Amino acid sequence: MKNSAVSDFTWRDVQKELYTVEEIAESDLRVALIGELIKARNEKGISQKRLEELSGVKQPMIARIESGKTLPQVNTLIKLLVPLGKTLAIVPNK
């Protein structure tokens, strides 16, 4: 028996009801950026503490960025990416 309180809507359906296309795109970009940062750190086998030592960005800030609780300024992001061997690039949207 299907619970009538449970809907067949996905999170994407709810997003479309609550947010503009631009807001969704911005959120998706943030999630992708954080995901790539975490991926790069993990691929290098670097802990957040070690990334602090290499970048000068405090570990609690790195944790807040990686958890999505805060969005880094561009200069902070660059400080994190350099020791990971990464850079920012501006590319066309899909």
C-alpha positions as CSV (number, residue, x, y, z in Angstrom):
1,M,0.0,0.0,0.0
2,K,1.3,3.4,-0.9
3,N,1.5,6.1,1.7
4,S,-0.5,9.1,0.5
5,A,1.8,11.4,2.5
6,V,4.7,10.4,0.3
7,S,4.8,12.1,-3.1
8,D,6.3,11.0,-6.4
9,F,8.1,14.3,-6.6
10,T,11.9,14.4,-6.8
11,W,14.1,17.1,-5.2
12,R,14.5,18.6,-8.7
13,D,10.7,18.9,-9.0
14,V,10.6,20.7,-5.7
15,Q,13.6,23.0,-6.7
16,K,11.7,24.0,-9.8
17,E,8.7,25.1,-7.7
18,L,10.8,27.0,-5.2
19,Y,13.7,28.5,-7.1
20,T,14.3,30.3,-10.4
21,V,16.3,28.6,-13.2
22,E,19.2,30.9,-12.4
23,E,19.2,30.0,-8.7
24,I,19.2,26.3,-9.5
25,A,22.1,26.8,-11.9
26,E,24.1,28.7,-9.3
27,S,23.4,26.0,-6.7
28,D,24.4,23.3,-9.1
29,L,27.7,25.1,-9.9
30,R,28.4,25.5,-6.2
31,V,27.8,21.8,-5.6
32,A,30.0,20.9,-8.5
33,L,32.8,23.2,-7.4
34,I,32.8,21.8,-3.8
35,G,32.7,18.3,-5.2
36,E,35.7,18.9,-7.4
37,L,37.7,20.5,-4.5
38,I,37.0,17.4,-2.3
39,K,37.8,15.1,-5.2
40,A,41.1,16.8,-5.8
41,R,42.1,16.7,-2.2
42,N,41.2,13.1,-1.9
43,E,43.1,12.2,-5.1
44,K,46.2,13.8,-3.6
45,G,45.6,11.9,-0.3
46,I,45.8,15.2,1.6
47,S,43.9,15.7,4.8
48,Q,42.1,19.0,5.6
49,K,44.8,19.7,8.2
50,R,47.6,19.1,5.6
51,L,45.7,21.4,3.1
52,E,45.7,24.0,5.8
53,E,49.4,23.8,6.1
54,L,49.9,24.0,2.4
55,S,47.4,26.7,1.6
56,G,47.2,28.9,4.8
57,V,43.4,28.4,4.9
58,K,42.4,27.2,8.4
59,Q,41.1,23.7,8.6
60,P,37.7,24.7,10.1
61,M,37.2,27.0,7.1
62,I,38.1,24.1,4.8
63,A,35.5,21.9,6.6
64,R,32.8,24.6,6.3
65,I,33.6,25.0,2.6
66,E,33.5,21.2,1.9
67,S,30.3,20.7,3.8
68,G,28.6,23.5,1.9
69,K,28.1,25.7,5.0
70,T,30.0,28.6,3.5
71,L,31.0,29.6,0.0
72,P,34.7,30.6,-0.4
73,Q,35.8,33.9,-1.8
74,V,37.8,33.5,-5.1
75,N,41.1,34.2,-3.4
76,T,40.4,31.6,-0.8
77,L,39.5,29.1,-3.5
78,I,42.7,29.8,-5.4
79,K,44.7,29.3,-2.2
80,L,43.1,25.9,-1.8
81,L,43.5,24.9,-5.4
82,V,47.2,25.7,-5.9
83,P,48.6,23.1,-3.6
84,L,46.2,20.6,-5.2
85,G,47.6,21.3,-8.6
86,K,44.4,22.8,-9.8
87,T,43.2,26.2,-11.2
88,L,40.0,27.9,-12.0
89,A,38.8,28.2,-15.6
90,I,35.9,30.0,-17.2
91,V,34.2,27.8,-19.7
92,P,31.0,27.9,-21.6
93,N,27.9,26.4,-20.0
94,K,26.7,23.1,-21.5
